[in-house]
Amino acid sequence: MVSIEHCKSVIILASCADTSGLDEKAVSDAMVIQTILATTGKAREDENFAVVAEIFNYAYREIVENTFSEHVVTVNTSEILAKLLVQTSRSVGLSVVYNEILSYDGCEMYFYQADWGGSKFGELAFHFPDGVPMGVRHRDDSLTLNPKLDYAMRDDDEILIIADDDSTIEYRSHPVAQPTSYPAIERRLEQKQEKELILGWNYKAPIIISEFADYVKDGSQIDIVLCNPTDEVHQIIQTLDTEIENISIRLLEKNSLNRSDLLSIEPFNYNNIIILASTGDDLDAQQVDSGNIVSLLLLRSIFKEFGMLEGKTKLITEILDSQNYPLVARAGVKDVIISNRLVSMIVAQISECKRIKHVYDDIFQEEGSEIYLKPASLYFDQFPIDVSFADLISIAQARGEICIGLKIKDNEANSNMNNGVRLIPDKNKYFSLRPEDSLVVLAEDEL
């Protein structure tokens, strides 16, 4: 009836919410698999045709992708969002970067092939007027993010490139920019024990806690603040504390909407605070977001009282309704994850290019290379310093990283300036950097 054979792609959504119980999710998965069978039976023979399906059960996802490996891509939205929340809490401004990459308003990631002429991967960045290569897709469909600079490009290699639009991607045989040579600085951030605070609880919380354990130094601590937690949540937290050996996990029975309760745990002594959207049968999206906004205002009041408004604590909040974003931004939060919108953007991008799922699988995990915002003080000794974007690419390469942009600290609170984030500017454009400004880089670690 919908002429599947003429569709470019098909998106099959779950029939229940992420917050639903296991029984409802099992029914949803069964319906999705049945729809996949019907869809693939009518699918046209086209390697670009994609079926993107939302499936909760890992075993089912594995079976479906092995059975229909040619066309079907499965996603688990809870895993994606949990990993996004953890990564964003590590770098102020990372949510702005992801919002631009995942939307169709700013730059995006594309696959591109050209006659490389035996070039090394490290040379390619200076041969594109628009865009920065981030990885290589090989003939066997494997993907290498942030490969070695001296990797010799093969004729059948494709690059993964972040660019304004696929129509602006053009490989040129001669460089479009010549970077200035700066001395490499062997300076790294020191990994320290951390204190992480989670306000609220939902289905993503166990994944978030497990992901945090992969990033932080042994001996770090995660505290979860909940008001009247259920016996099930008690048990989950106890199990996590037992199974994850390198960190301490505590449950603090406090009310995050009560100023005295928040003050008693001294929130300004935490490195990161994540405010989760605590969904439930008796709460709608507006109620959840309203509670989070109140918690944010209380935290801001406490930080101001103790002179910690611009202190070490990073605040990130999850909201359910994108219409509430302006309110959250005015509450003083620089990083906001809008759950439904981000998932929608990821699904839409995969439906346009199913191979992009491999990129998200690699970036949204601790192993391998991920996107970080690192202070300019790691790259230069003297400030202020005037450098071109080509210079930033070159000096990042010296550290085994790929620079895809920068963030100007002074514009961090200015939404009209994209909160200070500039991705893939013209390579010959100059910027005046200070120590507190940041480079947006693809790197193997955050140090």
Phi and psi in degrees as a GROMACS rama.xvg file:
@    title "Ramachandran Plot"
@    xaxis  label "Phi"
@    yaxis  label "Psi"
@TYPE xy
-101.773  8.09802  VAL-2
57.4059  57.1941  SER-3
-54.0548  -37.6679  ILE-4
-63.8274  -13.4796  GLU-5
-105.609  1.96996  HIS-6
-80.9953  144.576  CYS-7
-75.8504  -36.4232  LYS-8
-156.198  163.758  SER-9
-132.822  132.793  VAL-10
-113.456  122.564  ILE-11
-112.097  108.594  ILE-12
-90.2609  155.187  LEU-13
-65.7537  153.291  ALA-14
-91.4543  5.18206  SER-15
-140.476  170.68  CYS-16
-82.727  162.388  ALA-17
-60.9817  -25.4101  ASP-18
-85.6116  -2.05647  THR-19
-68.8272  163.978  SER-20
-74.0887  172.32  GLY-21
-63.0807  -37.1722  LEU-22
-64.6625  -44.8535  ASP-23
-64.1021  -38.099  GLU-24
-66.953  -35.8726  LYS-25
-64.4731  -42.0425  ALA-26
-63.9873  -43.0381  VAL-27
-60.7613  -46.2432  SER-28
-59.6576  -40.2615  ASP-29
-63.1321  -41.6566  ALA-30
-66.7221  -39.1108  MET-31
-64.9394  -43.3412  VAL-32
-63.2043  -39.9006  ILE-33
-62.3171  -40.5319  GLN-34
-67.1209  -37.1153  THR-35
-59.9201  -44.3198  ILE-36
-60.1624  -42.9432  LEU-37
-67.9228  -39.3544  ALA-38
-69.3514  -47.4589  THR-39
-67.7212  -24.2508  THR-40
-69.0464  -23.8047  GLY-41
-105.933  -2.28902  LYS-42
-65.926  147.29  ALA-43
-81.0171  157.198  ARG-44
-82.7223  90.0682  GLU-45
-148.441  124.779  ASP-46
-65.4037  -19.5028  GLU-47
-87.5405  -10.4151  ASN-48
-65.8266  132.817  PHE-49
-132.317  138.516  ALA-50
-115.027  114.864  VAL-51
-104.278  119.092  VAL-52
-123.648  136.949  ALA-53
-93.8375  110.907  GLU-54
-130.055  131.885  ILE-55
-83.5601  -42.4172  PHE-56
-77.183  125.423  ASN-57
-61.0438  -42.9028  TYR-58
-61.8207  -39.8859  ALA-59
-64.9134  -41.2958  TYR-60
-61.0853  -42.0573  ARG-61
-64.6854  -43.1781  GLU-62
-63.4054  -45.9939  ILE-63
-62.1668  -45.66  VAL-64
-69.2477  -32.4685  GLU-65
-71.6377  -34.4096  ASN-66
-77.8437  -38.9838  THR-67
-120.413  49.7819  PHE-68
-62.9537  -22.347  SER-69
-72.8386  -36.0856  GLU-70
-123.717  -30.9596  HIS-71
-91.4879  132.793  VAL-72
-122.688  128.53  VAL-73
-106.254  149.988  THR-74
-133.549  148.167  VAL-75
-120.584  104.194  ASN-76
-63.6164  -32.3992  THR-77
-65.3015  -40.3418  SER-78
-65.3567  -43.9083  GLU-79
-60.938  -47.764  ILE-80
-66.2483  -39.4372  LEU-81
-61.7475  -44.2446  ALA-82
-68.5825  -35.8017  LYS-83
-63.4049  -42.1663  LEU-84
-62.6348  -42.6025  LEU-85
-66.7328  -49.5225  VAL-86
-60.8098  -42.0862  GLN-87
-65.1946  -33.0397  THR-88
-69.0843  -17.0891  SER-89
-80.9716  -24.3263  ARG-90
-139.622  119.682  SER-91
-66.3387  124.915  VAL-92
103.542  -8.41518  GLY-93
-66.9139  -30.57  LEU-94
-64.9386  -33.5617  SER-95
-65.8776  -40.8326  VAL-96
-61.2931  -49.1858  VAL-97
-66.2304  -37.6413  TYR-98
-61.0761  -36.6504  ASN-99
-74.3241  -43.6917  GLU-100
-65.67  -38.7796  ILE-101
-83.1079  -18.732  LEU-102
-87.7105  176.979  SER-103
-103.935  13.7155  TYR-104
-90.5887  -34.9157  ASP-105
-111.144  -142.525  GLY-106
-79.4591  159.609  CYS-107
-139.251  173.01  GLU-108
-101.525  136.326  MET-109
-136.029  159.704  TYR-110
-100.641  140.239  PHE-111
-147.486  139.901  TYR-112
-127.851  143.648  GLN-113
-150.896  179.381  ALA-114
-83.5286  100.729  ASP-115
-76.8173  -18.2631  TRP-116
59.3744  32.0105  GLY-117
75.7752  15.331  GLY-118
-66.4301  154.353  SER-119
-86.1878  150.42  LYS-120
-57.8755  -41.4478  PHE-121
-61.8295  -23.0212  GLY-122
-79.7521  -25.1511  GLU-123
-61.2586  -34.0224  LEU-124
-56.6535  -27.6771  ALA-125
-97.1144  8.8578  PHE-126
-111.793  8.03268  HIS-127
-118.662  120.63  PHE-128
-59.6439  -36.7014  PRO-129
-128.099  123.994  ASP-130
113.965  155.374  GLY-131
-132.143  122.209  VAL-132
-64.2714  138.13  PRO-133
-116.201  -17.6095  MET-134
-172.594  -178.076  GLY-135
-130.438  130.562  VAL-136
-101.93  123.03  ARG-137
-91.3761  173.131  HIS-138
-60.8187  -32.6872  ARG-139
-82.4541  10.8985  ASP-140
77.845  3.63475  ASP-141
-76.0347  154.381  SER-142
-123.563  132.1  LEU-143
-116.652  109.66  THR-144
-83.9973  140.978  LEU-145
50.4872  59.1768  ASN-146
-70.0166  171.979  PRO-147
-61.9333  146.327  LYS-148
-60.6373  -32.5347  LEU-149
-90.8324  11.8472  ASP-150
-63.2597  124.033  TYR-151
-83.422  118.475  ALA-152
-66.1586  134.773  MET-153
-95.6635  159.575  ARG-154
-60.2868  -33.4266  ASP-155
-96.617  10.1226  ASP-156
-78.4812  141.578  ASP-157
-108.469  149.57  GLU-158
-101.498  151.174  ILE-159
-94.9874  121.314  LEU-160
-129.301  140.297  ILE-161
-99.2086  123.751  ILE-162
-148.421  165.607  ALA-163
-65.3462  -38.5706  ASP-164
-162.571  152.437  ASP-165
-65.0135  -23.4891  ASP-166
-74.8154  -15.5637  SER-167
-99.1052  0.0248512  THR-168
-81.3117  121.369  ILE-169
-148.392  117.543  GLU-170
-83.7275  127.344  TYR-171
-112.26  143.9  ARG-172
-68.833  -24.2369  SER-173
-112.857  147.332  HIS-174
-60.1102  143.662  PRO-175
-95.6692  -8.34342  VAL-176
-153.377  146.361  ALA-177
-118.078  109.854  GLN-178
-73.2332  150.178  PRO-179
-77.4031  141.356  THR-180
-84.231  120.712  SER-181
-114.357  144.769  TYR-182
-64.2491  134.833  PRO-183
-69.406  136.492  ALA-184
-109.184  122.11  ILE-185
-85.8151  74.31  GLU-186
-128.896  130.584  ARG-187
-130.336  154.449  ARG-188
-71.619  145.648  LEU-189
-88.3134  127.04  GLU-190
-77.093  126.543  GLN-191
-124.419  162.088  LYS-192
-64.9638  142.511  GLN-193
-124.201  158.735  GLU-194
-119.165  120.517  LYS-195
-112.898  141.681  GLU-196
-123.456  130.309  LEU-197
-117.167  121.546  ILE-198
-101.815  118.908  LEU-199
99.4177  176.156  GLY-200
-153.938  135.496  TRP-201
-151.817  -172.782  ASN-202
-61.1411  -18.9822  TYR-203
-86.7417  -15.3055  LYS-204
-56.0112  -47.1373  ALA-205
-60.1999  -37.1934  PRO-206
-67.0556  -41.2893  ILE-207
-60.6968  -45.2326  ILE-208
-62.7316  -44.0134  ILE-209
-64.0641  -39.1233  SER-210
-66.1689  -42.143  GLU-211
-56.7168  -39.6667  PHE-212
-60.8083  -26.891  ALA-213
-76.1857  -21.1144  ASP-214
-97.6754  -37.1744  TYR-215
-87.6941  160.785  VAL-216
-74.955  148.611  LYS-217
-53.4722  139.02  ASP-218
95.2313  -1.28963  GLY-219
-73.0142  169.774  SER-220
-135.119  138.033  GLN-221
-121.521  124.104  ILE-222
-111.388  137.903  ASP-223
-115.982  123.183  ILE-224
-100.487  119.579  VAL-225
-138.728  145.66  LEU-226
-103.411  119.421  CYS-227
55.5569  58.4813  ASN-228
-66.8589  148.579  PRO-229
-75.6778  165.263  THR-230
-60.6233  -35.1385  ASP-231
-63.2614  -43.7709  GLU-232
-65.8462  -41.1637  VAL-233
-52.1365  -48.4316  HIS-234
-66.4509  -40.9483  GLN-235
-61.4254  -44.6188  ILE-236
-66.3987  -40.9561  ILE-237
-62.2128  -41.2826  GLN-238
-64.54  -43.778  THR-239
-61.2768  -42.1804  LEU-240
-62.798  -33.6283  ASP-241
-76.1919  -42.5846  THR-242
-77.5228  -33.4251  GLU-243
-93.7142  105.736  ILE-244
-83.0958  -25.5567  GLU-245
-85.2169  -8.19593  ASN-246
-134.851  160.001  ILE-247
-100.94  133.273  SER-248
-121.253  122.962  ILE-249
-124.621  147.165  ARG-250
-105.103  123.055  LEU-251
-111.07  115.847  LEU-252
-84.6463  87.1518  GLU-253
-133.267  166.143  LYS-254
-105.041  113.911  ASN-255
-71.4287  -7.08551  SER-256
-97.3215  5.8347  LEU-257
-112.305  122.464  ASN-258
-62.8299  -40.4046  ARG-259
-63.3874  -41.1354  SER-260
-63.797  -43.3562  ASP-261
-64.4252  -42.5237  LEU-262
-63.1255  -33.585  LEU-263
-65.9665  -23.082  SER-264
-97.662  3.26758  ILE-265
50.0202  69.5541  GLU-266
-61.3386  -23.2889  PRO-267
-72.141  -6.57835  PHE-268
-93.8686  4.51828  ASN-269
-97.8029  150.09  TYR-270
-77.4916  -41.2639  ASN-271
-136.235  141.714  ASN-272
-126.77  121.519  ILE-273
-108.84  124.635  ILE-274
-103.141  109.899  ILE-275
-87.0932  152.676  LEU-276
-79.6247  100.417  ALA-277
-80.3294  87.4092  SER-278
-81.1876  157.053  THR-279
-166.746  169.75  GLY-280
-62.2265  -28.8944  ASP-281
-98.8681  10.0658  ASP-282
-125.454  137.326  LEU-283
-102.149  176.004  ASP-284
-59.4917  -40.127  ALA-285
-65.3637  -39.8316  GLN-286
-64.6812  -42.3538  GLN-287
-63.2577  -48.6995  VAL-288
-63.9514  -37.8264  ASP-289
-61.9354  -42.7121  SER-290
-61.7486  -41.562  GLY-291
-65.1972  -38.0764  ASN-292
-65.1149  -40.2419  ILE-293
-62.5656  -43.536  VAL-294
-60.3836  -40.6519  SER-295
-62.7853  -44.1246  LEU-296
-65.1786  -38.4828  LEU-297
-64.2969  -43.7148  LEU-298
-63.4127  -43.2829  LEU-299
-61.5904  -39.7306  ARG-300
-63.3885  -42.5023  SER-301
-66.0059  -44.0937  ILE-302
-61.279  -40.9857  PHE-303
-66.3092  -40.0442  LYS-304
-61.4888  -36.8319  GLU-305
-99.024  13.5724  PHE-306
66.1642  31.3692  GLY-307
-115.974  21.2853  MET-308
-59.6848  -36.7689  LEU-309
-111.338  34.8197  GLU-310
-81.022  -158.645  GLY-311
-80.7401  -15.9984  LYS-312
-77.7185  125.847  THR-313
-93.907  133.331  LYS-314
-110.279  130.125  LEU-315
-138.485  136.795  ILE-316
-129.054  149.595  THR-317
-104.353  129.555  GLU-318
-125.308  157.328  ILE-319
-98.7415  -28.3482  LEU-320
-114.176  119.186  ASP-321
-61.4236  -23.5175  SER-322
-66.6903  -17.6438  GLN-323
-89.1979  -1.43431  ASN-324
-57.9177  -46.0595  TYR-325
-58.3172  -35.3132  PRO-326
-67.1497  -42.287  LEU-327
-65.5726  -41.2194  VAL-328
-61.2331  -39.44  ALA-329
-70.3619  -18.2097  ARG-330
-79.3352  0.214859  ALA-331
95.8061  19.04  GLY-332
-99.2166  130.66  VAL-333
-91.5491  -19.4683  LYS-334
-125.753  120.634  ASP-335
-130.326  131.048  VAL-336
-105.844  115.411  ILE-337
-96.93  99.2437  ILE-338
-51.5308  -60.507  SER-339
-63.6011  -37.0508  ASN-340
-67.7872  -42.5675  ARG-341
-64.204  -43.4253  LEU-342
-62.4896  -42.3386  VAL-343
-60.4626  -41.4587  SER-344
-66.5703  -40.132  MET-345
-64.2964  -46.3453  ILE-346
-61.5243  -42.3115  VAL-347
-62.5635  -41.6278  ALA-348
-67.0494  -39.6679  GLN-349
-64.7654  -36.6011  ILE-350
-65.7137  -27.7384  SER-351
-79.9772  -34.1773  GLU-352
-150.087  99.2998  CYS-353
-64.679  -23.3194  LYS-354
-69.8657  -16.9023  ARG-355
-67.3334  -18.4647  ILE-356
-59.6634  -36.778  LYS-357
-61.3809  -34.8318  HIS-358
-66.1344  -46.9274  VAL-359
-64.3316  -37.5143  TYR-360
-59.1627  -38.5431  ASP-361
-77.5576  -44.1767  ASP-362
-70.8306  -36.2185  ILE-363
-88.6747  40.4397  PHE-364
-147.24  158.959  GLN-365
-71.4265  -34.2025  GLU-366
-71.6694  147.255  GLU-367
79.8195  -156.532  GLY-368
-97.4534  142.58  SER-369
-136.072  173.546  GLU-370
-92.7152  129.649  ILE-371
-132.012  157.906  TYR-372
-108.552  116.241  LEU-373
-116.192  140.841  LYS-374
-63.1562  143.826  PRO-375
-61.5285  -22.6985  ALA-376
-64.4045  -15.2778  SER-377
-78.6107  -15.7732  LEU-378
-112.503  -24.6539  TYR-379
-132.444  154.828  PHE-380
-98.6775  -31.2554  ASP-381
-115.743  139.417  GLN-382
-139.845  153.944  PHE-383
-68.5466  155.653  PRO-384
-134.035  135.029  ILE-385
-96.6129  118.413  ASP-386
-137.176  150.934  VAL-387
-86.7335  164.353  SER-388
-63.335  -34.5148  PHE-389
-60.5087  -38.2399  ALA-390
-61.9157  -40.6885  ASP-391
-65.7526  -39.1086  LEU-392
-61.1026  -44.9302  ILE-393
-65.8104  -45.7675  SER-394
-71.5868  -28.7008  ILE-395
-68.8206  -37.9321  ALA-396
-59.2715  -33.3954  GLN-397
-64.3507  -20.3495  ALA-398
-102.493  10.1729  ARG-399
74.6982  29.7769  GLY-400
-124.371  163.656  GLU-401
-118.633  116.554  ILE-402
-85.8433  126.108  CYS-403
-115.972  2.06696  ILE-404
169.785  -165.799  GLY-405
-152.318  166.212  LEU-406
-133.475  126.654  LYS-407
-93.1045  117.494  ILE-408
-57.3753  -39.3662  LYS-409
-62.5126  -22.7831  ASP-410
-100.662  12.5588  ASN-411
-59.0211  -33.6452  GLU-412
-97.5356  5.70488  ALA-413
-102.239  102.943  ASN-414
-67.1074  -27.1065  SER-415
-67.9416  -20.2638  ASN-416
-104.507  24.1683  MET-417
54.3965  36.3274  ASN-418
54.9076  32.4099  ASN-419
86.9917  -5.00126  GLY-420
-88.3452  127.883  VAL-421
-124.176  113.718  ARG-422
-100.48  140.382  LEU-423
36.0996  59.1888  ILE-424
-69.4358  174.158  PRO-425
-56.5956  135.61  ASP-426
-65.5112  -20.7167  LYS-427
-97.8687  5.36028  ASN-428
-80.3956  136.581  LYS-429
-100.299  147.389  TYR-430
-132.581  145.536  PHE-431
-98.5966  111.442  SER-432
-102.484  146.81  LEU-433
-117.476  166.787  ARG-434
-57.0021  -32.7498  PRO-435
-83.0764  -8.29914  GLU-436
-72.2775  168.832  ASP-437
-134.537  153.247  SER-438
-100.188  137.728  LEU-439
-92.8776  114.972  VAL-440
-131.833  152.595  VAL-441
-95.5244  115.488  LEU-442
-144.412  163.982  ALA-443
-79.6612  -21.0092  GLU-444
-152.064  172.447  ASP-445
-93.7094  4.79755  GLU-446
